[in-house]
Amino acid sequence: MKTDHQVQQDVIAELLWEPSISAGDIGVEVKDGIVTLAGHVSSFAEKWDAERAAQRVVGVKALAIEMDVNLPGSSQRHDADIARAVEHALEWSTYVPQDTIKVMVEQGHVTLTGQVHWEYQRAAAASAVRYLMGVTGVSDQISLQPEVSSSVVKSDIEAALKRRAHDEAQKIAVSVQGADVTLSGKVPSWADRILVRYSAWGTSGVRNVVDNLTVAV
């Protein structure tokens, strides 16, 4: 089991390893496995990449984000320009169904609303927006429209877990209430936790996933 100091050093090393991040502008503190990232970054994309980098480190139990996005002058855009760029990005995405997503922009913060059938479509919409110039934050409020029964959702998820996580699938409980899925149990790493969550979201009809999984470190 890693100490907080070891986790801190590993997170710092991972941030330094990620070329899209100016690691010198980000402070890292760790207490009881909970990592706090603080500082200033020049884009929302960099903030997002820093969060993903920290999550890749074994021993990280949770993240607290205290980073601010301070856009340099060359990256600042009017909300109307950002809104148009978002609309174009969604139109050009092959995964996002046309005319399903509504866009609101306030001080660079983009809010996406609407309804799609699959989690990968919702993820694609947020991904298409995340790296646009001038964006300071993204709120994904897109909902999913359920299409199948609870019993089918449960069996699909459990089958996917067995295919991908092998023996770990036996340690994970899947509870389905309507189109809402609750995952509980222990996984050996944060990467496995993401895999299990992805397996749940990858099942047609899932509207919401409650992640009660814990990382056994």
C-alpha positions in Angstrom: 0.0 0.0 0.0 1.4 3.4 -1.0 1.9 6.2 1.5 0.5 9.6 0.8 4.0 10.8 -0.1 4.4 8.1 -2.7 1.1 8.8 -4.2 2.0 12.5 -4.4 5.3 11.8 -6.1 3.6 9.5 -8.6 0.9 12.0 -9.4 3.5 14.7 -9.9 5.5 12.4 -12.2 2.4 11.5 -14.2 1.6 15.2 -14.7 5.2 15.8 -15.8 4.9 12.9 -18.2 1.8 14.2 -19.8 2.9 16.7 -22.6 -0.4 18.6 -22.7 0.0 19.8 -19.1 2.2 22.6 -17.7 2.9 20.6 -14.5 4.8 23.4 -12.9 1.6 25.4 -12.5 -0.2 22.6 -10.7 0.2 21.9 -7.0 -0.4 18.4 -5.6 -1.4 17.5 -2.1 -2.4 14.1 -0.8 -4.2 13.1 2.5 -5.5 9.6 3.1 -5.3 8.8 -0.6 -7.4 11.9 -1.6 -5.5 14.0 -4.1 -6.0 17.8 -4.3 -5.0 19.5 -7.5 -4.6 23.3 -7.2 -3.2 26.1 -9.3 -3.9 27.9 -12.6 -4.1 26.4 -16.1 -4.4 28.1 -19.5 -7.4 26.0 -20.8 -10.2 23.8 -19.8 -8.5 21.0 -21.9 -5.4 21.2 -19.7 -7.5 21.0 -16.6 -9.3 18.0 -17.9 -6.1 16.3 -18.9 -4.6 16.9 -15.5 -7.6 15.3 -13.8 -7.3 12.2 -16.1 -3.6 12.0 -15.5 -4.1 11.9 -11.7 -6.8 9.3 -12.0 -4.4 7.0 -13.8 -2.1 6.7 -10.8 -2.6 3.6 -8.6 -3.3 4.6 -5.0 -5.5 7.6 -5.8 -8.8 7.1 -4.0 -10.5 10.4 -4.9 -9.8 13.8 -6.5 -10.5 17.3 -5.2 -10.1 19.9 -8.0 -9.2 23.5 -7.0 -7.7 24.5 -10.4 -8.7 27.7 -12.1 -8.8 28.3 -15.9 -7.1 31.5 -16.8 -7.3 32.0 -20.5 -4.5 34.0 -22.1 -5.6 36.9 -24.2 -5.0 35.0 -27.5 -7.4 32.3 -26.4 -10.3 34.5 -25.1 -13.5 34.4 -27.2 -16.9 36.0 -27.0 -19.7 33.6 -25.8 -21.5 34.0 -29.2 -18.3 32.8 -31.0 -17.9 29.9 -28.6 -21.5 28.9 -29.1 -21.1 28.9 -32.9 -17.9 26.8 -32.6 -19.7 24.3 -30.3 -22.6 24.0 -32.8 -20.2 23.3 -35.6 -18.2 20.8 -33.6 -21.3 18.9 -32.7 -22.5 18.9 -36.4 -19.1 17.5 -37.5 -19.1 14.7 -34.9 -20.1 11.4 -36.4 -21.2 10.0 -33.0 -23.5 12.9 -32.1 -27.1 12.6 -33.5 -28.1 15.7 -35.4 -30.4 18.2 -33.7 -30.4 16.4 -30.3 -28.1 18.7 -28.3 -28.9 22.2 -27.1 -26.0 24.6 -26.2 -25.8 27.5 -23.7 -22.6 29.5 -23.1 -22.0 31.8 -20.2 -18.6 33.4 -19.6 -16.9 30.6 -21.6 -18.7 27.8 -19.6 -20.6 25.5 -22.0 -23.8 23.7 -20.8 -25.0 20.9 -23.0 -28.6 19.6 -22.7 -30.8 17.3 -24.7 -31.4 13.5 -25.0 -29.5 10.7 -26.8 -29.9 6.9 -26.7 -26.3 5.9 -25.8 -23.6 6.9 -23.3 -21.0 7.0 -26.1 -23.0 9.7 -27.9 -23.2 11.8 -24.7 -19.4 11.3 -24.2 -18.7 12.3 -27.8 -20.7 15.5 -27.5 -18.7 16.6 -24.4 -15.4 15.5 -26.0 -16.2 17.6 -29.1 -16.6 20.7 -27.0 -13.9 20.2 -24.4 -10.9 21.2 -26.5 -12.4 24.2 -28.2 -10.5 27.5 -27.8 -12.1 29.9 -25.3 -14.0 27.2 -23.3 -13.5 27.5 -19.5 -15.7 24.6 -18.4 -18.2 22.0 -19.7 -21.4 21.0 -17.9 -22.8 17.8 -19.4 -26.5 17.7 -18.7 -27.4 15.4 -21.6 -29.9 12.7 -20.6 -30.2 9.1 -21.9 -33.4 7.6 -23.2 -33.9 4.1 -21.9 -34.9 1.5 -24.5 -34.6 -2.0 -22.8 -35.9 -3.8 -19.7 -34.0 -3.8 -16.4 -33.3 -7.6 -16.7 -31.7 -7.1 -20.1 -29.5 -4.2 -18.8 -28.4 -6.3 -15.8 -27.4 -9.3 -17.9 -25.6 -7.2 -20.5 -23.5 -5.4 -17.9 -22.6 -8.6 -16.1 -21.6 -10.3 -19.4 -19.5 -7.3 -20.3 -17.7 -7.3 -17.0 -16.9 -11.0 -17.3 -15.5 -10.4 -20.8 -13.3 -7.5 -19.8 -12.5 -7.8 -16.1 -12.3 -11.6 -15.9 -12.2 -12.7 -12.2 -12.9 -9.2 -11.0 -16.5 -9.4 -12.3 -17.3 -11.9 -9.6 -16.5 -9.3 -6.9 -18.8 -6.6 -8.4 -22.5 -6.3 -7.6 -24.8 -4.8 -10.3 -28.2 -3.5 -9.1 -30.7 -2.2 -11.6 -33.7 0.0 -10.8 -35.5 1.0 -13.9 -32.8 2.4 -16.1 -30.6 3.4 -13.1 -27.6 1.1 -12.4 -25.7 0.9 -9.1 -22.3 -0.7 -9.0 -20.7 -1.8 -5.7 -17.8 -3.9 -4.6 -14.0 -3.7 -4.7 -11.6 -3.3 -7.7 -7.8 -3.5 -7.6 -7.1 -0.1 -9.3 -8.7 3.1 -10.5 -8.2 1.9 -14.1 -10.3 -1.2 -13.3 -12.9 1.1 -11.7 -13.1 3.1 -14.9 -13.4 -0.1 -17.0 -16.3 -1.4 -14.9 -18.1 2.0 -15.1 -17.5 2.1 -18.8 -19.0 -1.4 -19.2 -22.1 -0.2 -17.4 -22.5 2.9 -19.5 -21.9 0.9 -22.7 -25.1 -1.0 -22.2 -28.1 0.3 -24.2 -30.9 1.7 -22.0 -28.7 2.8 -19.0 -29.7 6.3 -18.0 -27.7 6.7 -14.8 -24.8 4.9 -13.2 -24.2 5.2 -9.4 -20.6 4.3 -8.7 -20.2 2.9 -5.2 -17.1 0.9 -6.1 -14.0 1.2 -3.9 -10.4 0.8 -4.8 -8.6 -1.8 -2.8 -5.1 -0.4 -2.3 
